[in-house]
Amino acid sequence: MAMTVELVSPERILYSGEADMVRARTAGGDIAFLSGHAPFLGALGIGEVHIRPAGGGKDEVVAVHGGFIEVRDNRVIILSDVAELASQINVERARRAAEEAQRRLREENDAEAEAALRRANVRLAVAGAS
């Protein structure tokens, strides 16, 4: 039995469909959801979300930069202010962002630069360019 999955950002619905599994990084660590999972509500960290489509096929991989995930009644809802499908990531822009964040970190230990570097690295990993 598959789960219904919706991944939503303020601009649009990035993914809506049936899936056999969803894996995400929450504030408490990585977690995977299968059909029949107990109810769950968690905060998402900066990381990857993997959605395995029902019936097989290649996982949809998404870079997520915070948000929330709710699982209930075989339905997974992911809400994120910023989320990007692997196919939509501009690799060169992500590389430039990583380089700029590394430069800022060399100059001073800045929490925002650390977060920017994590976001850029997640984008590169999701795009397969890391």
ZIDASUL-V167163 format. One line per field, one symbol per residue. psi: psi as a letter, one per 40 degrees, with the letter a starting at -180 (. if undefined). burial: + if it has 9 or more other ideal C-beta (glycine too) atoms within 8 Angstrom, else -. A space follows every 50 residues. Layout:
psi=???
burial=???
This chain:
psi=hiihhhhhiddihdhhaiidihhihideaiiihiheiiiihihiahaihh hhiheaihihhhhhgiaihhhhffhhhhhhdhihideehhdddddddddd dddddddighddddddddddddddddefe.
burial=-++++++++----++--+++++++++----+-+---+--+-+-+-+++++ +++------++++++++++++---++++++-+++++--+-+--++-++-+ ++-++-------+++++++++++++++---
